[in-house]
């Protein structure tokens, strides 16, 4: 595991621990291969075991963590069926986020989304072997900015749960496909989504986003199954 992340003193350390641990799972920093104990995580976050224990209960309830034994913990290993279901829900949620962003995003927020897309397009001119990983990082940023531009904390929380295992599937596809990883099609779809957002066309933004998420999810799950 990587270097420790220290938490700030706050009335809700358990909520901080929950948010940090969930981000570690969704980013792929914490995986099902990592040994996990309450004490190890508490030391890593710089808090007592109590807030970590409370955070883990929430993560277990969301089925992001599981207990293979009475005293052992690990990041959940979802079935392909569950990954498919999560992707379908993610498409609906992120479609809603795109609709709200088209209606509510500020011009500065839309500019930031466009800037990220431009960076992704510029990286297509870089070394072949780096394109997929860099595009993956920029894709995550692109979607995160749209999610946040919806201005709904409820949506952000729900999306975070549905995408908990997304990075693992995407990285597996990169490993399998190498330079054959389809970068340009995803960027083309991002361009269409951005155009709908800039036009403030909420219905089109929602449809494009929902289709984009579900199409990408089916692609990554296909390669996860093959792997």
Secondary structure in CASP SS format (residue, H / E / C, confidence):
PFRMAT SS
TARGET T0000
AUTHOR 0000-0000-0000
METHOD secondary structure of the structure
MODEL  1
X C 1.00
X C 1.00
X C 1.00
X C 1.00
X C 1.00
X C 1.00
X C 1.00
X C 1.00
X C 1.00
X C 1.00
X C 1.00
X C 1.00
X H 1.00
X H 1.00
X H 1.00
X H 1.00
X H 1.00
X H 1.00
X H 1.00
X H 1.00
X H 1.00
X H 1.00
X H 1.00
X H 1.00
X H 1.00
X H 1.00
X C 1.00
X C 1.00
X C 1.00
X C 1.00
X C 1.00
X C 1.00
X C 1.00
X C 1.00
X C 1.00
X E 1.00
X C 1.00
X H 1.00
X H 1.00
X H 1.00
X H 1.00
X H 1.00
X H 1.00
X H 1.00
X H 1.00
X C 1.00
X C 1.00
X C 1.00
X H 1.00
X H 1.00
X H 1.00
X H 1.00
X H 1.00
X H 1.00
X H 1.00
X H 1.00
X H 1.00
X H 1.00
X H 1.00
X H 1.00
X H 1.00
X C 1.00
X C 1.00
X C 1.00
X E 1.00
X E 1.00
X C 1.00
X C 1.00
X C 1.00
X C 1.00
X C 1.00
X C 1.00
X E 1.00
X E 1.00
X E 1.00
X C 1.00
X C 1.00
X C 1.00
X C 1.00
X H 1.00
X H 1.00
X H 1.00
X H 1.00
X H 1.00
X H 1.00
X H 1.00
X H 1.00
X H 1.00
X H 1.00
X H 1.00
X H 1.00
X H 1.00
X H 1.00
X H 1.00
X H 1.00
X H 1.00
X H 1.00
X H 1.00
X H 1.00
X H 1.00
X H 1.00
X H 1.00
X H 1.00
X H 1.00
X C 1.00
X C 1.00
X H 1.00
X H 1.00
X H 1.00
X H 1.00
X H 1.00
X H 1.00
X H 1.00
X H 1.00
X H 1.00
X H 1.00
X H 1.00
X H 1.00
X H 1.00
X H 1.00
X H 1.00
X H 1.00
X H 1.00
X C 1.00
X C 1.00
X C 1.00
X C 1.00
X H 1.00
X H 1.00
X H 1.00
X H 1.00
X H 1.00
X H 1.00
X H 1.00
X H 1.00
X H 1.00
X H 1.00
X H 1.00
X H 1.00
X H 1.00
X H 1.00
X H 1.00
X H 1.00
X H 1.00
X H 1.00
X H 1.00
X H 1.00
X H 1.00
X H 1.00
X C 1.00
X C 1.00
X C 1.00
X H 1.00
X H 1.00
X H 1.00
X H 1.00
X H 1.00
X H 1.00
X H 1.00
X H 1.00
X H 1.00
X H 1.00
X C 1.00
X C 1.00
X C 1.00
X H 1.00
X H 1.00
X H 1.00
X H 1.00
X H 1.00
X H 1.00
X H 1.00
X H 1.00
X H 1.00
X H 1.00
X H 1.00
X H 1.00
X H 1.00
X H 1.00
X H 1.00
X C 1.00
X C 1.00
X H 1.00
X H 1.00
X H 1.00
X H 1.00
X H 1.00
X H 1.00
X H 1.00
X H 1.00
X H 1.00
X H 1.00
X H 1.00
X H 1.00
X H 1.00
X H 1.00
X H 1.00
X H 1.00
X C 1.00
X C 1.00
X C 1.00
X H 1.00
X H 1.00
X H 1.00
X H 1.00
X H 1.00
X H 1.00
X H 1.00
X H 1.00
X H 1.00
X H 1.00
X H 1.00
X H 1.00
X H 1.00
X H 1.00
X H 1.00
X H 1.00
X H 1.00
X H 1.00
X H 1.00
X H 1.00
X H 1.00
X H 1.00
X H 1.00
X H 1.00
X H 1.00
X C 1.00
END
